[in-house]
Amino acid sequence: MTRALFGDRPEVHEPWRKLFSTEPFRFREGLSPSGRAALSYERLRLINDALDSPEDFVTDVERLTALHEWVGPVDAGLGTVASIHYNLFLGSLVDHAAGPERDLREFTELRRTGTFLCTESGHGNSAAQLETTATYDPAARAFTLHTPSAAARKFMPNTSPTGGPKSTVVAARLIVDGKDRGVFLFLAELSDASGRPVPGVGIRRLPQTATASVDHCVTSFDRVRLPHTALLQSAHGQLTPEGVFTSSVGSPRKRFLHSIGRVTAGKLCMSAYSLGVTRHALAVAVRHAHTRRTSGVSAGGSVPLFAHRSHHTPLLDAIATTYAATFLHRAAVRRWAMSSESESERENGERFAAVAKGWITWRARAVMTECRERCGAQGLFLANGIAGQLAANEGTITAEGDNLVIWVKAAGEMLLGHFTPKASRETSPEARDLGDPEFLQDLLSDIERVWHGRARTRLRGGPAGNPLNRWNAAVTPALELVDAYAHRQAAQALLDAADEATHPEAQRQLRLLQRLFALRRIAAHSGDLLADGYLTSAQVRQLPDAAEDAVAELAPHALTLTKGFAVADEILLDHPISRPDGFDGFDRFDGEAGHDGRDDHESHEGHAGVGGFEGIGVRDRAGDLLTR
């Protein structure tokens, strides 16, 4: 199972698994938010020491995202500052190599930490409205970097003195001869060797967030002078020292998208981070469910929590989703790595990464919430590796493009010609079986087709002369289309992994996971599938039992499935909840933790987990209602 999840390149994942299981990365109780932020920068140097060539590292998206998969469980803030330094900052410098030769050693040796300043306080995701300017003076061969208004202050990266001297790559409008050439990136120093802001740079700390402990700030520039070499150049835009601008890209919008191309890799990094903390939370929750005992159905007896169907069903649903999410991410990384051959391939790779990022990070929230609840009160302790990571995952949902915004963009593109639903099959549903994985995949395609048709109908039927109203009429089913697409792709990636698995038992368990994952999705849309003739009434009635059968088959293998996540014992056993000495595991922290026994009962009896961790609504029961 581990080989299926992580492949046959041990150099990609194993170095990070080993590094983060060492003593310097153990959880430290009682640190203040500022103390945790400072510790993250100390640990960043250990990551840098482990890299043979940071420049080569940032160009290998598989290795880069692998770092993010393993860092989250030990230090969420470290994941943030590492992602910014390596992907957004250093990656942007490496990608823009057409200008004057640049010495990167102070960044690759981490004498200076890199940040990335794009988003502005007043514009959020409206990057096209950025106000910060970089005006070029050919006589002085220098730019003037300026923040023209409060709304143009850069928001909210880690630009404080914490962690030592810092530099940044900042997005600003290039002004040449009074003409706006579009948004480009510029390299600028933020602080001197002592960590104090350089003249003209204003840095103000932001309030503490509920997510990872990072030194978030707003940053402004008051006519800061930058040399000609500060402009990050490539074919999308080049400027001679004399002030002659050339570009192979005619559209300012496309120039901007090229400049911030690292944001797509960032989406894959954020998804990877969510996957790592999700798998870790499941490893903790499933281990706890097997070791913690509670009352059974007979007086005086006790059984492991996991023995109760109400406890293990949502965990198995979560395992199925997490395996599917991992394989979806693998597919997204491969597609992005191979997307440089043509513009259309690159656009498809960007859209797939955006869809995957939204789906994976949202699913991570749901899975970790379930894991936290299944661990009862112990799930609330930061030292147990779930609650803090759950809060930090909120950052991934917003970072590198707010999930809803990037999904709205993907939805519009899919409606306007970048997606064609799979043709309806000719075989009648009576001839198909719910145990057939290909039939399940066909049903997931049918769900796509349903929402695609609804969205197109509403778009065409919207009021003429008002594009916003027309889009508002179509956007809800269009977003359902994106969700349906993500589910089908995830299920297919899981099925493909099963076909490629080298061990027969691994193949069997992966196919069971695909069955459970697909059945949950199909049940939620059984009304549409029945109404349109893709399912029979008998099959709709069989759906609950088919899912229950899959749960029953998977339950004995839950520990195997989570051991496949390869969470290092050094990390897992560092959590008091996971230690064999039980509550004595809390003794290494200040104070003693009491326990009144109630969380056992609440963890088992207080969960209405009949339909899996996603919850049950009217739509989930539409098929049942129609059959009656």
C-alpha positions as CSV (number, residue, x, y, z in Angstrom):
1,M,0.0,0.0,0.0
2,T,2.9,2.3,0.8
3,R,4.4,1.6,-2.7
4,A,1.1,2.4,-4.3
5,L,0.8,5.7,-2.5
6,F,4.4,6.9,-2.8
7,G,5.8,5.2,-5.9
8,D,9.2,3.6,-6.5
9,R,11.3,6.7,-6.1
10,P,12.5,6.6,-2.5
11,E,14.6,9.7,-3.0
12,V,11.3,11.8,-3.4
13,H,9.6,11.1,-0.1
14,E,11.9,9.2,2.2
15,P,14.4,12.0,3.0
16,W,11.6,14.2,4.3
17,R,10.0,11.3,6.3
18,K,13.3,10.7,8.0
19,L,14.3,14.3,8.6
20,F,11.0,15.3,10.2
21,S,11.1,12.2,12.5
22,T,14.3,13.5,14.2
23,E,14.5,15.3,17.6
24,P,14.7,18.9,16.4
25,F,11.1,18.5,14.9
26,R,9.4,17.1,18.0
27,F,6.4,19.0,19.2
28,R,7.2,21.6,21.9
29,E,4.5,22.4,24.4
30,G,3.8,25.9,25.8
31,L,5.4,28.1,23.1
32,S,3.8,31.4,22.3
33,P,2.7,32.1,18.7
34,S,5.8,34.3,18.2
35,G,8.0,31.5,19.7
36,R,6.5,29.0,17.3
37,A,7.1,31.3,14.3
38,A,10.7,31.8,15.3
39,L,11.2,28.0,15.7
40,S,9.8,27.5,12.2
41,Y,12.6,29.7,10.8
42,E,15.2,27.7,12.8
43,R,13.9,24.5,11.3
44,L,13.8,26.0,7.8
45,R,17.6,26.0,8.0
46,L,17.6,22.3,8.7
47,I,15.5,21.7,5.6
48,N,18.0,23.8,3.6
49,D,20.9,21.8,5.0
50,A,19.3,18.7,3.7
51,L,19.2,19.9,0.1
52,D,22.1,19.3,-2.3
53,S,20.9,21.9,-4.7
54,P,18.0,24.2,-3.8
55,E,17.9,25.4,-7.5
56,D,17.4,21.9,-8.8
57,F,14.9,21.2,-6.0
58,V,12.5,24.0,-6.9
59,T,12.4,22.8,-10.6
60,D,11.3,19.3,-9.6
61,V,7.6,19.6,-8.8
62,E,7.4,16.1,-7.5
63,R,10.2,16.6,-4.9
64,L,8.9,20.0,-4.0
65,T,5.4,18.8,-3.3
66,A,6.7,15.8,-1.4
67,L,8.3,18.2,1.1
68,H,4.9,19.7,1.8
69,E,3.3,16.2,2.3
70,W,5.6,15.5,5.3
71,V,6.2,18.9,6.9
72,G,2.6,19.7,8.1
73,P,2.3,17.1,10.9
74,V,5.4,18.5,12.7
75,D,5.2,22.2,12.1
76,A,2.5,24.0,10.1
77,G,4.2,27.3,10.2
78,L,7.3,25.7,8.8
79,G,5.2,24.4,5.9
80,T,4.1,28.0,5.1
81,V,7.5,29.7,5.2
82,A,9.2,26.8,3.3
83,S,6.6,27.0,0.6
84,I,7.0,30.7,0.2
85,H,10.8,30.6,0.2
86,Y,11.3,27.6,-2.1
87,N,8.3,27.7,-4.4
88,L,7.2,31.3,-4.7
89,F,10.4,33.1,-4.1
90,L,13.3,31.0,-5.2
91,G,11.2,29.2,-7.8
92,S,10.3,32.5,-9.4
93,L,13.9,33.6,-9.6
94,V,14.9,30.3,-11.2
95,D,12.1,30.5,-13.7
96,H,12.9,34.0,-14.9
97,A,16.5,33.4,-16.1
98,A,16.4,35.6,-19.3
99,G,17.7,38.8,-17.6
100,P,21.1,39.6,-16.3
101,E,22.9,36.8,-14.5
102,R,21.9,36.7,-10.8
103,D,23.8,35.4,-7.9
104,L,21.4,33.3,-5.8
105,R,23.8,32.1,-3.1
106,E,22.5,34.3,-0.3
107,F,19.1,32.7,-0.9
108,T,20.2,29.1,-1.5
109,E,22.5,29.3,1.5
110,L,19.6,30.9,3.5
111,R,21.6,33.9,4.5
112,R,18.4,35.7,3.5
113,T,14.9,34.3,3.6
114,G,12.6,34.9,0.6
115,T,9.0,36.1,0.6
116,F,6.5,36.7,-2.2
117,L,4.3,39.8,-2.3
118,C,1.4,39.8,-4.8
119,T,-2.0,40.1,-3.1
120,E,-2.9,43.6,-2.0
121,S,-5.1,44.6,0.9
122,G,-7.9,46.1,-1.1
123,H,-8.0,43.6,-4.0
124,G,-7.9,40.1,-2.7
125,N,-8.2,37.7,-5.6
126,S,-8.6,40.6,-8.1
127,A,-5.0,40.5,-9.1
128,A,-5.7,42.3,-12.3
129,Q,-6.5,45.4,-10.2
130,L,-3.1,45.5,-8.5
131,E,-2.0,49.1,-7.9
132,T,1.7,48.9,-6.8
133,T,3.9,50.4,-9.5
134,A,7.5,50.1,-10.6
135,T,8.3,53.1,-12.8
136,Y,11.5,52.9,-14.9
137,D,13.9,55.8,-15.3
138,P,16.3,55.0,-18.3
139,A,18.7,57.8,-17.3
140,A,19.2,56.4,-13.8
141,R,18.7,52.8,-15.0
142,A,16.5,52.2,-12.0
143,F,12.9,51.6,-11.0
144,T,10.9,53.4,-8.4
145,L,8.8,50.9,-6.5
146,H,5.8,52.6,-4.9
147,T,2.6,51.8,-3.0
148,P,0.1,54.5,-4.1
149,S,-2.7,53.9,-1.6
150,A,-3.5,52.0,1.6
151,A,-5.5,49.5,-0.5
152,A,-2.3,48.7,-2.4
153,R,-0.3,47.5,0.6
154,K,0.9,43.9,0.1
155,F,-1.1,41.5,2.3
156,M,-0.2,39.2,4.2
157,P,3.2,37.3,3.8
158,N,5.9,36.9,6.4
159,T,7.9,40.0,6.1
160,S,8.7,40.8,9.8
161,P,12.2,40.7,11.3
162,T,11.4,37.2,12.7
163,G,13.8,34.8,11.1
164,G,16.5,37.3,10.1
165,P,17.2,39.3,7.0
166,K,14.6,39.0,4.2
167,S,14.2,39.7,0.5
168,T,11.1,39.5,-1.6
169,V,9.8,39.0,-5.1
170,V,7.1,41.7,-5.4
171,A,4.4,42.0,-8.1
172,A,4.1,45.5,-9.5
173,R,2.9,47.3,-12.6
174,L,5.8,48.0,-14.9
175,I,5.6,51.6,-16.1
176,V,7.9,52.5,-19.1
177,D,7.7,55.9,-20.9
178,G,4.4,56.5,-19.1
179,K,2.9,53.2,-20.4
180,D,1.6,50.4,-18.2
181,R,3.2,47.2,-19.6
182,G,1.4,44.9,-17.1
183,V,2.3,43.3,-13.8
184,F,5.8,41.9,-13.5
185,L,7.9,40.6,-10.6
186,F,10.8,42.6,-9.0
187,L,13.5,41.4,-6.6
188,A,13.8,43.8,-3.6
189,E,15.4,43.7,-0.1
190,L,13.0,44.1,2.8
191,S,15.4,44.3,5.7
192,D,19.1,44.8,6.4
193,A,21.5,42.3,8.0
194,S,20.1,43.1,11.5
195,G,16.5,42.4,10.3
196,R,15.4,46.1,10.3
197,P,13.3,47.3,7.3
198,V,15.4,49.1,4.7
199,P,14.6,52.8,4.0
200,G,11.2,53.2,2.3
201,V,9.9,49.8,3.3
202,G,7.0,49.8,5.7
203,I,6.1,46.6,7.6
204,R,3.3,46.2,10.1
205,R,2.4,43.0,11.8
206,L,-1.1,41.7,11.4
207,P,-3.3,40.3,14.2
208,Q,-2.7,36.7,15.2
209,T,-4.6,34.2,13.0
210,A,-6.3,31.0,14.1
211,T,-4.1,29.0,11.7
212,A,-0.3,28.3,11.6
213,S,1.9,30.6,13.7
214,V,3.5,32.7,11.0
215,D,4.7,36.4,11.1
216,H,2.0,37.7,8.8
217,C,2.3,41.4,7.9
218,V,1.2,44.2,5.5
219,T,4.0,45.7,3.6
220,S,4.3,49.0,1.6
221,F,6.9,50.8,-0.5
222,D,7.5,54.5,-0.4
223,R,9.4,55.3,-3.6
224,V,12.0,52.6,-3.1
225,R,14.8,52.6,-5.7
226,L,15.6,49.3,-7.4
227,P,18.4,48.6,-10.0
228,H,17.5,47.6,-13.6
229,T,18.5,44.0,-12.6
230,A,15.6,43.8,-10.1
231,L,13.1,43.1,-12.9
232,L,12.5,39.3,-13.3
233,Q,12.7,38.8,-17.1
234,S,11.8,36.1,-19.5
235,A,10.3,35.8,-23.0
236,H,7.0,37.3,-21.7
237,G,8.7,40.6,-21.0
238,Q,12.2,42.0,-21.3
239,L,13.5,45.5,-20.8
240,T,16.9,46.8,-21.9
241,P,18.9,49.2,-19.7
242,E,18.0,51.9,-22.2
243,G,14.3,51.4,-21.6
244,V,13.2,49.4,-24.7
245,F,10.5,46.9,-23.8
246,T,9.8,43.7,-25.8
247,S,7.4,40.8,-25.2
248,S,6.4,37.6,-27.0
249,V,3.1,37.9,-25.3
250,G,0.6,40.5,-26.5
251,S,-1.8,40.4,-23.6
252,P,-1.0,42.1,-20.4
253,R,-3.2,39.6,-18.5
254,K,-1.2,36.7,-20.0
255,R,2.1,38.4,-19.1
256,F,0.8,38.6,-15.5
257,L,-0.2,35.0,-15.4
258,H,3.2,34.0,-16.8
259,S,4.9,36.2,-14.1
260,I,3.0,34.4,-11.3
261,G,3.2,30.9,-12.9
262,R,4.6,29.6,-9.6
263,V,1.1,30.0,-8.1
264,T,0.0,26.8,-10.0
265,A,2.9,24.8,-8.4
266,G,1.8,26.5,-5.1
267,K,-1.7,25.0,-5.6
268,L,-0.1,21.6,-5.8
269,C,2.0,22.3,-2.7
270,M,-1.0,23.4,-0.7
271,S,-2.8,20.2,-1.8
272,A,0.2,18.2,-0.8
273,Y,0.3,19.8,2.7
274,S,-3.4,19.0,3.2
275,L,-2.8,15.4,2.2
276,G,0.1,15.0,4.7
277,V,-1.8,16.3,7.7
278,T,-4.9,14.3,6.7
279,R,-3.1,11.0,6.4
280,H,-1.4,11.8,9.7
281,A,-4.7,12.5,11.5
282,L,-6.2,9.3,10.2
283,A,-3.2,7.3,11.4
284,V,-3.7,8.8,14.9
285,A,-7.5,8.3,14.9
286,V,-7.5,4.7,13.7
287,R,-4.7,3.7,16.1
288,H,-6.7,5.3,18.9
289,A,-9.8,3.5,17.9
290,H,-8.0,0.2,18.1
291,T,-6.3,0.8,21.4
292,R,-9.0,2.7,23.4
293,R,-11.6,0.5,25.0
294,T,-15.2,1.3,25.7
295,S,-18.4,-0.6,26.7
296,G,-19.8,-3.2,24.4
297,V,-23.4,-4.4,24.2
298,S,-23.1,-6.7,27.1
299,A,-22.9,-5.6,30.7
300,G,-19.5,-5.5,32.2
301,G,-17.6,-6.1,28.9
302,S,-15.4,-3.8,26.9
303,V,-14.4,-3.6,23.3
304,P,-12.1,-1.3,21.3
305,L,-13.9,1.8,20.0
306,F,-13.3,0.5,16.5
307,A,-15.5,-2.5,17.1
308,H,-18.5,-0.2,16.9
309,R,-19.9,0.3,13.4
310,S,-20.9,3.8,14.3
311,H,-17.2,4.6,15.1
312,H,-15.4,2.9,12.2
313,T,-17.8,3.7,9.3
314,P,-16.9,7.4,9.2
315,L,-13.2,6.5,9.6
316,L,-13.3,4.1,6.7
317,D,-15.1,6.6,4.5
318,A,-12.4,9.1,5.4
319,I,-9.7,6.5,4.5
320,A,-11.3,5.9,1.1
321,T,-11.5,9.7,0.5
322,T,-7.9,10.2,1.5
323,Y,-6.6,7.5,-0.7
324,A,-8.6,8.9,-3.6
325,A,-7.3,12.4,-2.8
326,T,-3.7,11.2,-2.8
327,F,-4.0,9.5,-6.1
328,L,-5.8,12.6,-7.6
329,H,-2.9,14.7,-6.4
330,R,-0.4,12.3,-8.1
331,A,-2.3,12.7,-11.3
332,A,-2.3,16.5,-11.0
333,V,1.4,16.6,-10.4
334,R,2.1,14.4,-13.4
335,R,-0.1,16.5,-15.6
336,W,1.5,19.7,-14.5
337,A,5.0,18.4,-14.9
338,M,4.2,17.3,-18.5
339,S,2.2,20.4,-19.5
340,S,4.9,22.6,-20.9
341,E,4.7,21.3,-24.5
342,S,1.9,23.6,-25.6
343,E,-0.2,26.5,-24.3
344,S,-3.4,24.4,-24.3
345,E,-1.7,21.6,-22.3
346,R,-0.5,24.2,-19.8
347,E,-3.9,25.7,-19.4
348,N,-5.4,22.2,-18.9
349,G,-2.8,21.4,-16.3
350,E,-3.5,24.7,-14.5
351,R,-7.2,24.0,-14.4
352,F,-6.7,20.4,-13.2
353,A,-4.4,21.7,-10.5
354,A,-7.0,24.3,-9.4
355,V,-9.8,21.7,-9.3
356,A,-7.7,19.2,-7.4
357,K,-6.5,21.9,-4.9
358,G,-10.0,23.0,-4.0
359,W,-11.3,19.4,-3.7
360,I,-8.3,18.0,-1.7
361,T,-8.1,20.9,0.8
362,W,-11.9,20.9,1.4
363,R,-11.9,17.1,1.8
364,A,-9.0,17.5,4.2
365,R,-11.0,19.7,6.4
366,A,-13.9,17.2,6.5
367,V,-11.7,14.2,7.2
368,M,-9.6,15.9,9.9
369,T,-12.8,17.2,11.6
370,E,-14.0,13.6,11.7
371,C,-10.7,12.3,13.1
372,R,-10.8,15.0,15.8
373,E,-14.3,14.0,16.8
374,R,-13.5,10.3,16.9
375,C,-10.6,11.0,19.3
376,G,-13.0,12.7,21.7
377,A,-11.5,15.2,24.1
378,Q,-8.0,14.0,23.4
379,G,-8.3,15.2,19.8
380,L,-8.3,18.8,21.1
381,F,-4.8,18.7,22.4
382,L,-2.2,20.2,20.1
383,A,0.3,17.6,21.2
384,N,-1.9,14.9,19.6
385,G,-1.3,16.1,16.1
386,I,-4.9,16.8,14.8
387,A,-6.5,20.0,16.2
388,G,-3.6,22.4,15.3
389,Q,-3.2,20.9,11.8
390,L,-7.0,21.1,11.3
391,A,-6.9,24.8,12.0
392,A,-3.8,25.4,9.9
393,N,-5.4,23.6,7.0
394,E,-7.8,26.6,6.7
395,G,-4.8,28.5,5.3
396,T,-4.5,26.0,2.4
397,I,-8.1,26.6,1.5
398,T,-7.4,30.3,0.9
399,A,-3.7,30.3,-0.1
400,E,-2.6,30.3,-3.8
401,G,-6.2,31.2,-4.9
402,D,-9.3,31.0,-2.7
403,N,-10.9,27.7,-3.4
404,L,-14.3,29.1,-4.4
405,V,-12.8,31.7,-6.7
406,I,-10.5,29.2,-8.5
407,W,-13.4,26.8,-8.9
408,V,-15.7,29.5,-10.3
409,K,-13.0,30.2,-12.9
410,A,-12.7,26.5,-13.7
411,A,-16.5,26.2,-13.9
412,G,-16.7,29.0,-16.4
413,E,-13.9,27.4,-18.6
414,M,-15.6,24.0,-18.4
415,L,-18.9,25.5,-19.6
416,L,-17.3,27.5,-22.4
417,G,-15.7,24.7,-24.3
418,H,-12.9,23.2,-22.1
419,F,-14.9,20.2,-21.0
420,T,-17.0,17.6,-22.9
421,P,-19.0,15.1,-20.9
422,K,-18.5,11.5,-21.6
423,A,-21.1,10.1,-23.9
424,S,-24.0,8.1,-22.3
425,R,-23.4,4.4,-22.5
426,E,-25.6,2.2,-24.6
427,T,-25.8,-0.7,-22.0
428,S,-29.0,-0.5,-19.9
429,P,-28.4,-0.3,-16.1
430,E,-30.3,-3.6,-15.6
431,A,-27.3,-5.4,-17.2
432,R,-24.8,-3.8,-14.8
433,D,-23.9,-4.5,-11.3
434,L,-23.0,-2.2,-8.4
435,G,-19.9,-4.3,-7.7
436,D,-18.5,-3.5,-11.1
437,P,-16.0,-0.6,-10.7
438,E,-16.4,0.5,-14.4
439,F,-20.2,0.8,-13.8
440,L,-19.5,2.9,-10.8
441,Q,-17.2,5.2,-12.9
442,D,-19.9,5.4,-15.6
443,L,-22.4,6.6,-12.9
444,L,-20.0,9.2,-11.8
445,S,-19.8,10.4,-15.4
446,D,-23.5,10.5,-15.5
447,I,-23.5,12.9,-12.5
448,E,-21.1,15.1,-14.4
449,R,-23.4,15.0,-17.5
450,V,-26.5,16.0,-15.4
451,W,-24.8,19.0,-13.9
452,H,-23.2,20.1,-17.1
453,G,-26.6,20.0,-18.8
454,R,-28.2,22.0,-16.0
455,A,-25.5,24.6,-16.0
456,R,-25.6,25.0,-19.8
457,T,-29.4,25.3,-19.8
458,R,-29.4,28.0,-17.2
459,L,-26.6,29.9,-18.9
460,R,-28.5,29.9,-22.2
461,G,-31.8,30.8,-20.6
462,G,-30.4,33.7,-18.6
463,P,-31.6,37.3,-19.2
464,A,-30.0,38.9,-22.3
465,G,-28.0,42.0,-21.9
466,N,-26.8,41.3,-18.4
467,P,-23.8,38.9,-18.3
468,L,-23.5,38.9,-14.5
469,N,-27.2,37.9,-14.1
470,R,-26.7,35.1,-16.7
471,W,-23.6,33.8,-14.9
472,N,-25.4,34.0,-11.6
473,A,-28.2,31.8,-13.0
474,A,-25.6,29.2,-14.0
475,V,-22.9,29.3,-11.4
476,T,-24.5,27.0,-8.8
477,P,-24.9,24.0,-11.1
478,A,-21.6,24.9,-12.7
479,L,-19.8,24.5,-9.4
480,E,-21.6,21.2,-8.9
481,L,-20.1,20.2,-12.3
482,V,-16.6,21.0,-11.0
483,D,-17.3,18.9,-7.9
484,A,-18.6,16.0,-9.9
485,Y,-15.6,16.2,-12.2
486,A,-13.2,16.1,-9.2
487,H,-15.0,13.1,-7.6
488,R,-14.9,11.2,-10.9
489,Q,-11.2,12.0,-11.4
490,A,-10.4,11.0,-7.9
491,A,-12.3,7.7,-8.2
492,Q,-10.6,7.0,-11.5
493,A,-7.1,7.7,-10.0
494,L,-7.9,5.3,-7.2
495,L,-9.0,2.6,-9.7
496,D,-5.9,3.1,-11.8
497,A,-3.8,2.7,-8.7
498,A,-5.5,-0.6,-8.0
499,D,-4.8,-1.8,-11.5
500,E,-1.1,-0.9,-11.1
501,A,-0.6,-2.3,-7.6
502,T,1.9,-5.2,-7.5
503,H,0.4,-7.1,-4.6
504,P,-2.9,-9.0,-5.1
505,E,-4.2,-8.0,-1.6
506,A,-3.3,-4.3,-2.3
507,Q,-5.3,-4.5,-5.5
508,R,-8.3,-5.9,-3.6
509,Q,-8.2,-3.3,-0.9
510,L,-7.8,-0.4,-3.3
511,R,-10.8,-1.6,-5.4
512,L,-12.8,-1.9,-2.2
513,L,-11.9,1.7,-1.4
514,Q,-12.9,2.8,-4.8
515,R,-16.2,1.0,-4.4
516,L,-17.0,2.6,-1.1
517,F,-15.9,6.1,-2.3
518,A,-18.0,5.9,-5.5
519,L,-21.0,4.4,-3.8
520,R,-21.2,7.3,-1.3
521,R,-21.1,9.8,-4.2
522,I,-23.7,7.9,-6.2
523,A,-26.0,7.6,-3.3
524,A,-25.9,11.4,-2.8
525,H,-27.1,11.8,-6.4
526,S,-29.3,8.7,-6.7
527,G,-32.4,10.8,-7.4
528,D,-31.0,12.3,-10.6
529,L,-29.5,9.0,-11.7
530,L,-32.9,7.2,-11.2
531,A,-34.9,10.0,-12.8
532,D,-32.7,10.0,-15.9
533,G,-32.6,6.2,-16.2
534,Y,-29.0,5.6,-15.2
535,L,-30.0,3.5,-12.2
536,T,-33.0,1.2,-11.6
537,S,-35.3,1.4,-8.6
538,A,-33.8,-1.9,-7.4
539,Q,-30.3,-0.6,-7.6
540,V,-31.2,2.5,-5.7
541,R,-32.5,0.3,-2.9
542,Q,-29.3,-1.7,-3.0
543,L,-27.0,1.3,-2.5
544,P,-27.1,1.4,1.3
545,D,-26.4,-2.4,1.6
546,A,-23.7,-2.2,-1.0
547,A,-21.9,0.5,0.9
548,E,-22.4,-1.4,4.2
549,D,-20.9,-4.5,2.6
550,A,-17.8,-2.5,1.5
551,V,-17.4,-1.1,5.0
552,A,-17.6,-4.6,6.5
553,E,-15.0,-5.9,4.1
554,L,-12.6,-3.0,4.8
555,A,-13.0,-2.8,8.6
556,P,-10.5,-5.6,9.3
557,H,-7.9,-3.8,7.2
558,A,-8.1,-0.3,8.6
559,L,-4.8,-0.5,10.4
560,T,-3.1,-1.9,7.3
561,L,-4.6,1.0,5.2
562,T,-3.3,3.6,7.6
563,K,0.0,1.9,8.1
564,G,0.3,2.4,4.3
565,F,0.6,6.1,5.0
566,A,4.1,5.4,6.3
567,V,3.8,7.8,9.3
568,A,7.1,7.5,11.1
569,D,6.8,5.8,14.5
570,E,9.0,8.5,16.1
571,I,6.3,11.1,15.2
572,L,3.3,8.9,15.9
573,L,4.5,7.8,19.3
574,D,5.4,11.4,20.2
575,H,1.6,12.0,20.6
576,P,0.3,11.1,24.1
577,I,-2.8,9.6,22.5
578,S,-0.7,7.1,20.5
579,R,1.7,6.0,23.3
580,P,1.3,2.5,24.7
581,D,1.5,3.9,28.3
582,G,-1.8,5.7,27.7
583,F,-2.4,8.8,29.8
584,D,1.1,8.6,31.2
585,G,2.1,10.0,27.9
586,F,1.0,13.4,29.1
587,D,3.5,13.4,31.9
588,R,6.3,14.9,29.8
589,F,4.2,18.1,29.6
590,D,3.7,20.6,32.4
591,G,0.7,19.7,34.6
592,E,-1.4,16.6,34.6
593,A,-4.4,15.8,32.4
594,G,-7.5,14.5,34.1
595,H,-10.2,12.4,32.5
596,D,-13.8,11.6,33.5
597,G,-14.4,8.9,30.9
598,R,-17.2,10.7,29.1
599,D,-15.4,11.1,25.8
600,D,-15.5,7.3,25.2
601,H,-19.2,7.4,25.3
602,E,-19.5,10.6,23.3
603,S,-17.1,9.3,20.7
604,H,-19.1,6.1,20.2
605,E,-22.7,7.0,20.9
606,G,-22.8,10.7,20.1
607,H,-22.1,10.4,16.4
608,A,-24.9,9.8,13.9
609,G,-22.5,8.3,11.4
610,V,-25.0,6.3,9.4
611,G,-24.0,7.7,6.1
612,G,-20.3,8.5,6.3
613,F,-18.4,11.6,7.3
614,E,-19.9,13.9,4.7
615,G,-23.3,14.0,6.5
616,I,-26.8,13.3,5.2
617,G,-29.2,15.7,3.5
618,V,-32.4,15.6,1.5
619,R,-30.5,15.1,-1.7
620,D,-28.7,12.1,-0.3
621,R,-32.1,10.4,0.2
622,A,-33.7,11.6,-3.1
623,G,-33.4,8.2,-4.7
624,D,-35.1,6.5,-1.8
625,L,-37.9,9.0,-1.9
626,L,-38.4,8.6,-5.6
627,T,-38.5,4.8,-5.4
628,R,-41.4,5.1,-2.9
